[in-house]
Amino acid sequence: MEKIKIYRNVAKLKSINMFYFDTRTEGPTFLCLHGRWGRAETWFDFIQHYGKQYRIIAPDQRGHGLSSKPISKYTTEEMAKDIIELLDFLKIDSIILVGHSMGGAVAGYLAAVYPEYVKAVAILDKSASGPTEPNKIMIDISQLSDPLTNNWPLPFATLNEAMNFIRQATDSNLEYQYFMNSLVETIEGYQMMFSSQAMAANMVHYENWFHLLPSIECLVLLIRAKGNQAITDEDFISMQSLIPNCIAHEMLHSDHNVHLSNKEEFYEWFDVFLKRI
């Protein structure tokens, strides 16, 4: 099968420069949002699968990859505004949104607050659960550091050292590849491309968004991994009850990367979603 060409570019937005993939193909536009610690790279297979029928755009969100990493709160609202600026920059006024994990929260916010842009949305393995009130403790956000990778021996001296460490620090081959996508060689050694401050700030300022779900008027595809690590049974049921027009599915595999764990099963359900739009 002929591979879909991916064009790489940087959009100069108001507050950041945003790197993005773009197939520049004909058809309706997908906009795909990766999870925390991720990159546009996670959508490569998705792009190859749907790139002939759809235009697919996948950015590195702020704080990640090749996009800007300013000191900020990295709230869902802030990250959603970046996406609206990207769409305006590209002169796109209608999209099918796909968001995984953290990207699922951003996608849900966009569908609820900016419905004029969103034709349909897929939320992949992300619960709407979270703190019900903003963190009121005074925090110097510039001093925040990612609790997951804070103790990693960065920078890694060699590629082999990086590969061995990340393989031991991750729970599956998909998670390993997910982090390897953000590994880059620098003058100092091998570093991660995401901002430690950004990861921590996003966690600190994350809020419950169940109240937004009834406002999502478009069709929603809600997929979770088998089990309840990312979305509890209670949250999964509640989200379905609050979303007016929802297709829900639990994958047979437990890996958080639901779009990659069992591609045949995922694309079968995604096709059901597309036929309903």
Accessible surface in RSA format (square Angstrom, percent):
REM  Atomic radii and reference values for relative SASA: ProtOr
REM  Chains: A
REM  Algorithm: Lee & Richards
REM  Probe-radius: 1.40
REM  Slices: 20
REM RES _ NUM      All-atoms   Total-Side   Main-Chain    Non-polar    All polar
REM                ABS   REL    ABS   REL    ABS   REL    ABS   REL    ABS   REL
RES MET A   1   182.76  94.6 100.39  66.4  82.37 196.1  79.42  67.5 103.34 136.9
RES GLU A   2   137.23  78.8 120.04  90.8  17.19  40.9  49.52  95.8  87.71  71.6
RES LYS A   3   151.65  74.0 134.70  82.7  16.95  40.3  86.43  77.8  65.22  69.5
RES ILE A   4    20.12  11.4  12.92   9.6   7.20  17.4  15.09  10.9   5.03  13.7
RES LYS A   5   131.26  64.0 117.84  72.3  13.42  32.0  77.73  70.0  53.53  57.0
RES ILE A   6    21.37  12.2   7.44   5.5  13.93  33.6   7.44   5.4  13.93  37.8
RES TYR A   7    71.66  33.5  68.49  39.0   3.17   8.3  36.45  27.4  35.21  43.4
RES ARG A   8   140.81  59.1 111.38  56.8  29.43  70.1  42.89  58.6  97.92  59.3
RES ASN A   9    64.21  44.3  58.32  56.4   5.89  14.2   8.57  20.6  55.65  53.8
RES VAL A  10    62.47  41.1  51.30  46.4  11.17  26.9  51.30  44.6  11.17  30.3
RES ALA A  11     0.00   0.0   0.00   0.0   0.00   0.0   0.00   0.0   0.00   0.0
RES LYS A  12   151.03  73.7 132.82  81.5  18.22  43.4 100.71  90.6  50.32  53.6
RES LEU A  13    22.93  12.8   2.73   2.0  20.20  50.8   8.00   5.6  14.94  40.2
RES LYS A  14   187.64  91.5 144.68  88.8  42.96 102.3  99.14  89.2  88.50  94.3
RES SER A  15    73.55  62.2  44.03  58.8  29.52  68.0  47.80 101.8  25.75  36.1
RES ILE A  16     6.13   3.5   0.01   0.0   6.13  14.8   5.63   4.1   0.50   1.4
RES ASN A  17    60.02  41.4  59.14  57.1   0.88   2.1   7.25  17.4  52.77  51.0
RES MET A  18     0.54   0.3   0.54   0.4   0.00   0.0   0.54   0.5   0.00   0.0
RES PHE A  19    11.31   5.7  11.29   7.0   0.02   0.1  11.29   6.8   0.02   0.1
RES TYR A  20     6.92   3.2   6.92   3.9   0.00   0.0   0.72   0.5   6.20   7.6
RES PHE A  21     2.85   1.4   2.85   1.8   0.00   0.0   2.85   1.7   0.00   0.0
RES ASP A  22     4.24   3.0   4.20   4.2   0.04   0.1   1.05   2.5   3.19   3.2
RES THR A  23     3.77   2.7   0.29   0.3   3.48   8.3   0.29   0.4   3.48   5.3
RES ARG A  24   128.10  53.8 100.53  51.2  27.56  65.6  38.62  52.8  89.48  54.2
RES THR A  25    41.29  29.4  30.19  30.6  11.10  26.5  34.74  46.7   6.55   9.9
RES GLU A  26   153.33  88.0 146.33 110.7   7.00  16.7  68.17 131.9  85.16  69.5
RES GLY A  27    43.40  53.5   0.00   N/A  43.40  53.5  22.14  60.8  21.26  47.6
RES PRO A  28    68.21  49.7  54.85  50.0  13.36  48.6  67.32  55.6   0.89   5.5
RES THR A  29    14.19  10.1  11.24  11.4   2.95   7.0   0.08   0.1  14.11  21.3
RES PHE A  30     0.00   0.0   0.00   0.0   0.00   0.0   0.00   0.0   0.00   0.0
RES LEU A  31     0.00   0.0   0.00   0.0   0.00   0.0   0.00   0.0   0.00   0.0
RES CYS A  32     0.01   0.0   0.00   0.0   0.01   0.0   0.00   0.0   0.01   0.0
RES LEU A  33     0.00   0.0   0.00   0.0   0.00   0.0   0.00   0.0   0.00   0.0
RES HIS A  34     0.03   0.0   0.00   0.0   0.03   0.1   0.00   0.0   0.03   0.0
RES GLY A  35     0.25   0.3   0.00   N/A   0.25   0.3   0.25   0.7   0.00   0.0
RES ARG A  36    39.64  16.6  36.62  18.7   3.01   7.2   2.63   3.6  37.01  22.4
RES TRP A  37    41.51  16.7  41.51  20.1   0.00   0.0  41.51  22.1   0.00   0.0
RES GLY A  38     0.35   0.4   0.00   N/A   0.35   0.4   0.26   0.7   0.08   0.2
RES ARG A  39    27.80  11.7  26.15  13.3   1.65   3.9   0.26   0.4  27.54  16.7
RES ALA A  40     0.04   0.0   0.04   0.1   0.00   0.0   0.04   0.1   0.00   0.0
RES GLU A  41    59.67  34.3  55.02  41.6   4.65  11.1  11.32  21.9  48.35  39.5
RES THR A  42     7.92   5.6   1.83   1.9   6.08  14.5   4.79   6.4   3.13   4.7
RES TRP A  43     0.06   0.0   0.06   0.0   0.00   0.0   0.00   0.0   0.06   0.1
RES PHE A  44    77.81  38.9  77.63  48.1   0.18   0.5  77.63  47.1   0.18   0.5
RES ASP A  45    39.74  27.8  36.97  36.8   2.77   6.5   7.96  18.7  31.77  31.7
RES PHE A  46     2.85   1.4   2.28   1.4   0.57   1.5   2.28   1.4   0.57   1.6
RES ILE A  47     0.11   0.1   0.11   0.1   0.00   0.0   0.11   0.1   0.00   0.0
RES GLN A  48    19.98  11.2  16.47  12.0   3.51   8.4  15.41  32.8   4.57   3.5
RES HIS A  49    78.74  43.0  59.55  41.4  19.19  49.1  38.79  40.0  39.95  46.5
RES TYR A  50     7.00   3.3   7.00   4.0   0.00   0.0   7.00   5.3   0.00   0.0
RES GLY A  51     0.00   0.0   0.00   N/A   0.00   0.0   0.00   0.0   0.00   0.0
RES LYS A  52   130.27  63.6 101.03  62.0  29.24  69.6  66.74  60.1  63.53  67.7
RES GLN A  53   107.64  60.2  93.35  68.2  14.29  34.0  47.98 102.1  59.66  45.3
RES TYR A  54    36.68  17.1  36.68  20.9   0.00   0.0  10.19   7.7  26.49  32.6
RES ARG A  55    52.58  22.1  52.58  26.8   0.00   0.0   8.66  11.8  43.92  26.6
RES ILE A  56     0.03   0.0   0.00   0.0   0.03   0.1   0.00   0.0   0.03   0.1
RES ILE A  57     0.00   0.0   0.00   0.0   0.00   0.0   0.00   0.0   0.00   0.0
RES ALA A  58     0.00   0.0   0.00   0.0   0.00   0.0   0.00   0.0   0.00   0.0
RES PRO A  59     0.00   0.0   0.00   0.0   0.00   0.0   0.00   0.0   0.00   0.0
RES ASP A  60     0.00   0.0   0.00   0.0   0.00   0.0   0.00   0.0   0.00   0.0
RES GLN A  61     1.56   0.9   1.56   1.1   0.00   0.0   1.41   3.0   0.15   0.1
RES ARG A  62     8.90   3.7   8.59   4.4   0.31   0.7   0.02   0.0   8.88   5.4
RES GLY A  63     0.00   0.0   0.00   N/A   0.00   0.0   0.00   0.0   0.00   0.0
RES HIS A  64     2.01   1.1   2.01   1.4   0.00   0.0   2.01   2.1   0.00   0.0
RES GLY A  65     2.54   3.1   0.00   N/A   2.54   3.1   0.00   0.0   2.54   5.7
RES LEU A  66   102.38  57.0  79.54  56.9  22.84  57.4  82.12  57.7  20.26  54.5
RES SER A  67     2.74   2.3   0.00   0.0   2.74   6.3   0.44   0.9   2.30   3.2
RES SER A  68    35.71  30.2  24.06  32.1  11.65  26.8  22.34  47.6  13.37  18.7
RES LYS A  69    77.23  37.7  51.41  31.5  25.82  61.5  36.52  32.9  40.71  43.4
RES PRO A  70    44.74  32.6  31.92  29.1  12.82  46.6  44.17  36.5   0.57   3.6
RES ILE A  71    99.92  56.9  74.71  55.7  25.21  60.8  74.71  53.8  25.21  68.4
RES SER A  72    14.90  12.6  11.18  14.9   3.71   8.6  14.90  31.7   0.00   0.0
RES LYS A  73   110.65  54.0 109.41  67.1   1.24   2.9  53.07  47.8  57.58  61.3
RES TYR A  74     1.12   0.5   1.03   0.6   0.09   0.2   1.03   0.8   0.09   0.1
RES THR A  75    34.84  24.8  33.67  34.1   1.17   2.8  29.26  39.3   5.58   8.4
RES THR A  76    25.89  18.4  23.10  23.4   2.79   6.6  16.06  21.6   9.83  14.9
RES GLU A  77    80.14  46.0  78.33  59.3   1.81   4.3  12.78  24.7  67.36  55.0
RES GLU A  78    45.66  26.2  42.10  31.8   3.56   8.5  22.55  43.6  23.10  18.9
RES MET A  79     2.08   1.1   1.25   0.8   0.82   2.0   1.35   1.1   0.73   1.0
RES ALA A  80     0.00   0.0   0.00   0.0   0.00   0.0   0.00   0.0   0.00   0.0
RES LYS A  81    98.32  48.0  97.41  59.8   0.92   2.2  51.95  46.8  46.38  49.4
RES ASP A  82     3.23   2.3   3.23   3.2   0.00   0.0   0.52   1.2   2.70   2.7
RES ILE A  83     0.26   0.1   0.26   0.2   0.00   0.0   0.26   0.2   0.00   0.0
RES ILE A  84    18.55  10.6  18.55  13.8   0.00   0.0  18.55  13.4   0.00   0.0
RES GLU A  85    37.91  21.8  33.83  25.6   4.09   9.7  18.63  36.0  19.28  15.7
RES LEU A  86     0.00   0.0   0.00   0.0   0.00   0.0   0.00   0.0   0.00   0.0
RES LEU A  87     0.59   0.3   0.59   0.4   0.00   0.0   0.59   0.4   0.00   0.0
RES ASP A  88    78.53  55.0  62.72  62.4  15.80  37.4  30.79  72.5  47.74  47.6
RES PHE A  89    91.60  45.8  68.21  42.2  23.39  60.9  78.60  47.7  13.00  37.2
RES LEU A  90    30.07  16.7  12.76   9.1  17.31  43.5  16.80  11.8  13.27  35.7
RES LYS A  91   184.73  90.1 149.58  91.8  35.15  83.7 115.08 103.6  69.65  74.2
RES ILE A  92    18.16  10.3  11.72   8.7   6.44  15.5  15.46  11.1   2.70   7.3
RES ASP A  93   112.02  78.5 106.46 106.0   5.56  13.1  38.18  89.9  73.84  73.6
RES SER A  94    54.34  45.9  45.18  60.3   9.16  21.1  30.98  66.0  23.36  32.7
RES ILE A  95     2.74   1.6   0.95   0.7   1.79   4.3   2.74   2.0   0.00   0.0
RES ILE A  96     6.05   3.4   6.05   4.5   0.00   0.0   6.05   4.4   0.00   0.0
RES LEU A  97     0.00   0.0   0.00   0.0   0.00   0.0   0.00   0.0   0.00   0.0
RES VAL A  98     0.00   0.0   0.00   0.0   0.00   0.0   0.00   0.0   0.00   0.0
RES GLY A  99     0.00   0.0   0.00   N/A   0.00   0.0   0.00   0.0   0.00   0.0
RES HIS A 100     1.78   1.0   1.78   1.2   0.00   0.0   1.78   1.8   0.00   0.0
RES SER A 101    19.66  16.6  19.66  26.2   0.00   0.0   1.88   4.0  17.78  24.9
RES MET A 102     7.88   4.1   6.46   4.3   1.42   3.4   6.89   5.9   1.00   1.3
RES GLY A 103     0.00   0.0   0.00   N/A   0.00   0.0   0.00   0.0   0.00   0.0
RES GLY A 104     0.00   0.0   0.00   N/A   0.00   0.0   0.00   0.0   0.00   0.0
RES ALA A 105     1.91   1.8   1.12   1.7   0.79   1.8   1.12   1.6   0.79   2.1
RES VAL A 106     1.44   0.9   1.44   1.3   0.00   0.0   1.44   1.3   0.00   0.0
RES ALA A 107     0.00   0.0   0.00   0.0   0.00   0.0   0.00   0.0   0.00   0.0
RES GLY A 108     0.00   0.0   0.00   N/A   0.00   0.0   0.00   0.0   0.00   0.0
RES TYR A 109    37.84  17.7  37.84  21.5   0.00   0.0  21.79  16.4  16.06  19.8
RES LEU A 110     1.65   0.9   1.65   1.2   0.00   0.0   1.65   1.2   0.00   0.0
RES ALA A 111     1.30   1.2   0.00   0.0   1.30   3.0   0.00   0.0   1.30   3.5
RES ALA A 112    12.48  11.5   0.44   0.7  12.04  27.4   0.44   0.6  12.04  31.9
RES VAL A 113    63.94  42.1  42.50  38.5  21.44  51.7  47.12  40.9  16.82  45.6
RES TYR A 114    41.78  19.5  41.78  23.8   0.00   0.0  26.04  19.6  15.74  19.4
RES PRO A 115    66.56  48.5  54.01  49.2  12.54  45.6  55.05  45.5  11.51  71.5
RES GLU A 116   122.15  70.1  88.06  66.6  34.09  81.2  67.54 130.6  54.61  44.6
RES TYR A 117    33.98  15.9  33.08  18.8   0.90   2.3  13.40  10.1  20.58  25.4
RES VAL A 118    10.42   6.9   0.94   0.9   9.48  22.8   1.94   1.7   8.48  23.0
RES LYS A 119   110.75  54.0  92.45  56.7  18.30  43.6  55.92  50.3  54.83  58.4
RES ALA A 120     0.00   0.0   0.00   0.0   0.00   0.0   0.00   0.0   0.00   0.0
RES VAL A 121     0.00   0.0   0.00   0.0   0.00   0.0   0.00   0.0   0.00   0.0
RES ALA A 122     0.00   0.0   0.00   0.0   0.00   0.0   0.00   0.0   0.00   0.0
RES ILE A 123     0.00   0.0   0.00   0.0   0.00   0.0   0.00   0.0   0.00   0.0
RES LEU A 124     0.00   0.0   0.00   0.0   0.00   0.0   0.00   0.0   0.00   0.0
RES ASP A 125     4.18   2.9   3.64   3.6   0.54   1.3   0.00   0.0   4.18   4.2
RES LYS A 126    32.96  16.1  32.82  20.1   0.14   0.3   5.70   5.1  27.26  29.0
RES SER A 127    10.48   8.9   9.04  12.1   1.45   3.3   9.04  19.2   1.45   2.0
RES ALA A 128     0.00   0.0   0.00   0.0   0.00   0.0   0.00   0.0   0.00   0.0
RES SER A 129    49.02  41.4  41.01  54.7   8.01  18.5   8.62  18.3  40.41  56.6
RES GLY A 130    23.81  29.4   0.00   N/A  23.81  29.4  14.78  40.6   9.02  20.2
RES PRO A 131    78.06  56.9  65.36  59.6  12.70  46.2  77.31  63.8   0.75   4.7
RES THR A 132   117.90  83.9  86.85  88.1  31.05  74.0  62.43  83.9  55.47  83.9
RES GLU A 133   107.05  61.5  98.87  74.8   8.17  19.5  35.25  68.2  71.80  58.6
RES PRO A 134    78.37  57.1  72.12  65.7   6.25  22.7  74.08  61.2   4.29  26.7
RES ASN A 135    68.86  47.5  36.99  35.7  31.87  76.7  14.05  33.8  54.81  53.0
RES LYS A 136   161.82  78.9 131.35  80.6  30.47  72.5  92.37  83.1  69.45  74.0
RES ILE A 137   132.67  75.5 119.80  89.2  12.87  31.0 125.98  90.7   6.69  18.2
RES MET A 138   182.09  94.3 158.33 104.8  23.76  56.6 127.85 108.7  54.24  71.9
RES ILE A 139    60.40  34.4  32.28  24.0  28.13  67.8  37.42  26.9  22.98  62.4
RES ASP A 140    87.63  61.4  69.71  69.4  17.92  42.4  38.85  91.4  48.78  48.6
RES ILE A 141    38.96  22.2  38.04  28.3   0.92   2.2  38.04  27.4   0.92   2.5
RES SER A 142    50.48  42.7  33.65  44.9  16.83  38.8  25.13  53.5  25.35  35.5
RES GLN A 143   137.57  76.9 111.50  81.5  26.07  62.1  39.93  85.0  97.64  74.1
RES LEU A 144    35.12  19.6  27.16  19.4   7.96  20.0  29.03  20.4   6.09  16.4
RES SER A 145    48.93  41.3  37.21  49.7  11.72  27.0  18.66  39.7  30.27  42.4
RES ASP A 146     0.00   0.0   0.00   0.0   0.00   0.0   0.00   0.0   0.00   0.0
RES PRO A 147    89.74  65.4  64.21  58.5  25.53  92.8  71.26  58.8  18.48 114.9
RES LEU A 148    82.81  46.1  66.67  47.7  16.14  40.6  72.13  50.7  10.68  28.7
RES THR A 149     5.93   4.2   3.28   3.3   2.66   6.3   0.00   0.0   5.93   9.0
RES ASN A 150    86.62  59.7  61.31  59.2  25.31  60.9   6.71  16.1  79.92  77.2
RES ASN A 151   133.33  91.9 106.42 102.8  26.91  64.8  36.01  86.7  97.32  94.1
RES TRP A 152    27.35  11.0  16.47   8.0  10.88  25.6   8.63   4.6  18.72  30.4
RES PRO A 153    65.11  47.5  48.23  44.0  16.87  61.3  61.99  51.2   3.12  19.4
RES LEU A 154    60.31  33.6  30.13  21.6  30.18  75.9  30.39  21.3  29.92  80.5
RES PRO A 155    54.13  39.4  40.43  36.9  13.69  49.8  40.43  33.4  13.69  85.1
RES PHE A 156     0.05   0.0   0.00   0.0   0.05   0.1   0.00   0.0   0.05   0.1
RES ALA A 157    76.85  70.7  48.61  75.0  28.24  64.2  56.14  79.1  20.71  54.9
RES THR A 158    71.76  51.0  69.03  70.0   2.74   6.5  65.82  88.4   5.94   9.0
RES LEU A 159    80.57  44.9  77.71  55.6   2.86   7.2  77.71  54.6   2.86   7.7
RES ASN A 160    96.17  66.3  93.85  90.7   2.32   5.6  26.95  64.9  69.22  66.9
RES GLU A 161    67.17  38.6  60.52  45.8   6.64  15.8  34.89  67.5  32.27  26.3
RES ALA A 162     0.00   0.0   0.00   0.0   0.00   0.0   0.00   0.0   0.00   0.0
RES MET A 163    68.56  35.5  68.28  45.2   0.29   0.7  58.54  49.8  10.02  13.3
RES ASN A 164    75.26  51.9  72.87  70.4   2.38   5.7  18.55  44.7  56.70  54.8
RES PHE A 165    62.00  31.0  58.09  36.0   3.91  10.2  61.57  37.3   0.42   1.2
RES ILE A 166     0.00   0.0   0.00   0.0   0.00   0.0   0.00   0.0   0.00   0.0
RES ARG A 167   125.33  52.6 116.84  59.6   8.49  20.2  53.90  73.7  71.43  43.3
RES GLN A 168   154.79  86.6 120.03  87.7  34.76  82.8  44.80  95.4 109.98  83.4
RES ALA A 169    46.60  42.8   9.65  14.9  36.95  84.1  21.83  30.7  24.77  65.6
RES THR A 170    14.65  10.4   1.71   1.7  12.94  30.8   1.13   1.5  13.52  20.4
RES ASP A 171   138.11  96.7 102.24 101.8  35.87  84.8  34.54  81.3 103.57 103.3
RES SER A 172    40.35  34.1  26.08  34.8  14.27  32.9  36.69  78.1   3.66   5.1
RES ASN A 173   103.00  71.0  91.74  88.7  11.26  27.1  35.32  85.0  67.68  65.4
RES LEU A 174    46.75  26.0  43.72  31.3   3.04   7.6  43.76  30.7   2.99   8.1
RES GLU A 175    48.67  27.9  48.61  36.8   0.05   0.1  16.05  31.0  32.62  26.6
RES TYR A 176    13.13   6.1  13.13   7.5   0.00   0.0  10.85   8.2   2.28   2.8
RES GLN A 177    89.09  49.8  89.09  65.1   0.00   0.0  35.83  76.3  53.26  40.4
RES TYR A 178    21.29   9.9  17.96  10.2   3.32   8.6  18.57  14.0   2.71   3.3
RES PHE A 179     5.27   2.6   5.27   3.3   0.00   0.0   5.27   3.2   0.00   0.0
RES MET A 180    34.41  17.8  24.26  16.1  10.15  24.2  24.26  20.6  10.15  13.4
RES ASN A 181    33.59  23.2  19.79  19.1  13.80  33.2   7.46  18.0  26.13  25.3
RES SER A 182     0.12   0.1   0.12   0.2   0.00   0.0   0.00   0.0   0.12   0.2
RES LEU A 183    24.72  13.8   4.87   3.5  19.85  49.9   4.87   3.4  19.85  53.4
RES VAL A 184    56.69  37.3  51.58  46.7   5.12  12.3  56.69  49.3   0.00   0.0
RES GLU A 185   117.12  67.2  94.76  71.7  22.36  53.2  22.34  43.2  94.78  77.4
RES THR A 186    49.47  35.2  31.72  32.2  17.74  42.3  42.92  57.6   6.55   9.9
RES ILE A 187   176.70 100.6 141.63 105.5  35.07  84.5 150.00 108.0  26.70  72.5
RES GLU A 188   125.96  72.3  95.82  72.5  30.14  71.8  52.91 102.3  73.05  59.6
RES GLY A 189    10.33  12.7   0.00   N/A  10.33  12.7  10.27  28.2   0.07   0.1
RES TYR A 190    35.71  16.7  35.71  20.3   0.00   0.0  15.43  11.6  20.28  25.0
RES GLN A 191    54.85  30.7  54.85  40.1   0.00   0.0  13.74  29.3  41.11  31.2
RES MET A 192    17.44   9.0   2.91   1.9  14.53  34.6   2.91   2.5  14.53  19.2
RES MET A 193    24.24  12.6  17.08  11.3   7.16  17.0  19.01  16.2   5.23   6.9
RES PHE A 194    13.99   7.0   3.20   2.0  10.79  28.1   3.20   1.9  10.79  30.9
RES SER A 195    19.10  16.1  12.06  16.1   7.04  16.2  12.05  25.7   7.05   9.9
RES SER A 196    43.88  37.1  38.06  50.8   5.82  13.4  35.85  76.3   8.03  11.3
RES GLN A 197    13.60   7.6  11.31   8.3   2.29   5.5  11.02  23.5   2.57   2.0
RES ALA A 198     0.35   0.3   0.09   0.1   0.26   0.6   0.09   0.1   0.26   0.7
RES MET A 199     0.76   0.4   0.76   0.5   0.00   0.0   0.76   0.6   0.00   0.0
RES ALA A 200     3.96   3.6   3.44   5.3   0.51   1.2   3.96   5.6   0.00   0.0
RES ALA A 201     0.00   0.0   0.00   0.0   0.00   0.0   0.00   0.0   0.00   0.0
RES ASN A 202     6.23   4.3   5.84   5.6   0.40   1.0   2.17   5.2   4.06   3.9
RES MET A 203    57.28  29.7  39.96  26.4  17.32  41.2  26.49  22.5  30.79  40.8
RES VAL A 204    42.31  27.8  26.66  24.1  15.64  37.7  34.17  29.7   8.13  22.1
RES HIS A 205    29.79  16.3  23.11  16.1   6.68  17.1  17.13  17.7  12.66  14.7
RES TYR A 206    29.93  14.0  25.62  14.6   4.32  11.2  27.96  21.0   1.98   2.4
RES GLU A 207    72.70  41.7  66.62  50.4   6.08  14.5  16.44  31.8  56.26  45.9
RES ASN A 208    31.93  22.0  26.09  25.2   5.83  14.0   3.59   8.7  28.33  27.4
RES TRP A 209    12.47   5.0  12.47   6.0   0.00   0.0  12.47   6.6   0.00   0.0
RES PHE A 210    35.64  17.8  34.85  21.6   0.79   2.1  35.01  21.2   0.63   1.8
RES HIS A 211   130.96  71.6 105.53  73.4  25.43  65.1  90.02  92.8  40.94  47.6
RES LEU A 212    26.41  14.7  26.36  18.9   0.05   0.1  26.41  18.5   0.00   0.0
RES LEU A 213     0.00   0.0   0.00   0.0   0.00   0.0   0.00   0.0   0.00   0.0
RES PRO A 214    67.14  48.9  52.99  48.3  14.15  51.4  53.23  43.9  13.91  86.4
RES SER A 215    57.47  48.6  44.23  59.0  13.25  30.5  21.86  46.6  35.61  49.9
RES ILE A 216     0.00   0.0   0.00   0.0   0.00   0.0   0.00   0.0   0.00   0.0
RES GLU A 217   141.20  81.1 120.15  90.9  21.06  50.1  38.71  74.9 102.49  83.7
RES CYS A 218    24.51  18.5  11.09  12.4  13.42  31.5  20.69  52.4   3.82   4.1
RES LEU A 219    11.35   6.3   7.87   5.6   3.48   8.7   7.87   5.5   3.48   9.4
RES VAL A 220     0.00   0.0   0.00   0.0   0.00   0.0   0.00   0.0   0.00   0.0
RES LEU A 221     0.00   0.0   0.00   0.0   0.00   0.0   0.00   0.0   0.00   0.0
RES LEU A 222     0.00   0.0   0.00   0.0   0.00   0.0   0.00   0.0   0.00   0.0
RES ILE A 223     0.00   0.0   0.00   0.0   0.00   0.0   0.00   0.0   0.00   0.0
RES ARG A 224    19.85   8.3  19.85  10.1   0.00   0.0   0.93   1.3  18.92  11.5
RES ALA A 225     8.98   8.3   6.75  10.4   2.23   5.1   6.75   9.5   2.23   5.9
RES LYS A 226   116.72  56.9 110.34  67.7   6.38  15.2  56.61  51.0  60.11  64.0
RES GLY A 227    41.07  50.6   0.00   N/A  41.07  50.6  38.35 105.2   2.72   6.1
RES ASN A 228    78.59  54.2  71.79  69.4   6.80  16.4   3.18   7.7  75.40  72.9
RES GLN A 229   186.59 104.3 145.41 106.3  41.18  98.0  59.45 126.5 127.14  96.4
RES ALA A 230    39.20  36.0  13.52  20.9  25.69  58.4  22.31  31.4  16.90  44.8
RES ILE A 231     1.30   0.7   0.00   0.0   1.30   3.1   0.05   0.0   1.25   3.4
RES THR A 232    63.37  45.1  63.16  64.0   0.21   0.5  60.76  81.6   2.61   4.0
RES ASP A 233    76.65  53.7  75.10  74.7   1.55   3.7  29.37  69.1  47.28  47.2
RES GLU A 234   131.36  75.4 123.92  93.7   7.45  17.7  42.47  82.1  88.90  72.6
RES ASP A 235    20.79  14.6  20.79  20.7   0.00   0.0   0.00   0.0  20.79  20.7
RES PHE A 236    19.09   9.6  19.09  11.8   0.00   0.0  19.09  11.6   0.00   0.0
RES ILE A 237   116.90  66.5 115.46  86.0   1.43   3.5 116.21  83.7   0.69   1.9
RES SER A 238    36.20  30.6  34.30  45.8   1.90   4.4  12.54  26.7  23.66  33.1
RES MET A 239     0.00   0.0   0.00   0.0   0.00   0.0   0.00   0.0   0.00   0.0
RES GLN A 240    63.37  35.4  53.05  38.8  10.32  24.6  14.75  31.4  48.62  36.9
RES SER A 241    89.10  75.3  47.86  63.9  41.24  95.0  49.09 104.5  40.01  56.1
RES LEU A 242    66.61  37.1  59.95  42.9   6.66  16.7  62.24  43.7   4.37  11.7
RES ILE A 243     6.07   3.5   0.00   0.0   6.07  14.6   0.00   0.0   6.07  16.5
RES PRO A 244    89.88  65.5  44.50  40.6  45.38 165.0  57.75  47.7  32.13 199.7
RES ASN A 245    57.99  40.0  55.61  53.7   2.38   5.7  14.46  34.8  43.53  42.1
RES CYS A 246    37.20  28.1   5.28   5.9  31.92  75.0   4.84  12.3  32.36  34.9
RES ILE A 247    14.08   8.0  10.36   7.7   3.72   9.0  14.08  10.1   0.00   0.0
RES ALA A 248    30.81  28.3   6.93  10.7  23.88  54.3   7.13  10.0  23.67  62.7
RES HIS A 249    29.14  15.9  24.66  17.1   4.48  11.5  21.86  22.5   7.29   8.5
RES GLU A 250    64.70  37.1  52.87  40.0  11.83  28.2  16.27  31.5  48.43  39.5
RES MET A 251     1.21   0.6   0.03   0.0   1.19   2.8   0.03   0.0   1.19   1.6
RES LEU A 252   133.13  74.1 120.30  86.1  12.83  32.3 120.76  84.8  12.37  33.3
RES HIS A 253    85.05  46.5  80.45  55.9   4.61  11.8  55.06  56.7  29.99  34.9
RES SER A 254    74.55  63.0  60.46  80.7  14.09  32.5  28.09  59.8  46.45  65.1
RES ASP A 255    15.06  10.6   7.32   7.3   7.74  18.3   9.12  21.5   5.95   5.9
RES HIS A 256    69.41  37.9  64.88  45.1   4.52  11.6  58.57  60.4  10.83  12.6
RES ASN A 257     7.19   5.0   7.19   6.9   0.00   0.0   0.02   0.1   7.17   6.9
RES VAL A 258     0.00   0.0   0.00   0.0   0.00   0.0   0.00   0.0   0.00   0.0
RES HIS A 259     3.36   1.8   2.37   1.6   0.99   2.5   2.37   2.4   0.99   1.1
RES LEU A 260    38.05  21.2  29.75  21.3   8.30  20.9  29.75  20.9   8.30  22.3
RES SER A 261    23.69  20.0   0.00   0.0  23.69  54.6   0.87   1.8  22.83  32.0
RES ASN A 262    52.26  36.0  46.73  45.2   5.53  13.3   9.52  22.9  42.74  41.3
RES LYS A 263    86.56  42.2  81.84  50.2   4.72  11.2  42.27  38.0  44.29  47.2
RES GLU A 264   145.35  83.4 132.79 100.5  12.55  29.9  53.64 103.8  91.71  74.9
RES GLU A 265    17.91  10.3  15.41  11.7   2.50   6.0  16.11  31.2   1.81   1.5
RES PHE A 266     0.20   0.1   0.20   0.1   0.00   0.0   0.20   0.1   0.00   0.0
RES TYR A 267    14.99   7.0  14.90   8.5   0.09   0.2  14.09  10.6   0.90   1.1
RES GLU A 268   108.40  62.2  98.79  74.7   9.61  22.9  35.76  69.2  72.64  59.3
RES TRP A 269    72.74  29.2  72.74  35.2   0.00   0.0  65.20  34.8   7.54  12.2
RES PHE A 270     0.00   0.0   0.00   0.0   0.00   0.0   0.00   0.0   0.00   0.0
RES ASP A 271    49.84  34.9  49.84  49.6   0.00   0.0  13.16  31.0  36.67  36.6
RES VAL A 272    61.91  40.7  60.31  54.6   1.60   3.9  61.42  53.4   0.50   1.3
RES PHE A 273     0.00   0.0   0.00   0.0   0.00   0.0   0.00   0.0   0.00   0.0
RES LEU A 274    25.52  14.2  12.74   9.1  12.77  32.1  13.04   9.2  12.47  33.6
RES LYS A 275   177.10  86.4 140.64  86.3  36.46  86.8  93.58  84.2  83.52  89.0
RES ARG A 276   132.91  55.8 102.61  52.3  30.30  72.1  45.53  62.2  87.37  53.0
RES ILE A 277    65.27  37.1  10.53   7.8  54.74 131.9  32.98  23.7  32.30  87.6
END  Absolute sums over single chains surface
CHAIN  1 A    12818.0      10339.7       2478.3       6875.3       5942.6
END  Absolute sums over all chains
TOTAL         12818.0      10339.7       2478.3       6875.3       5942.6
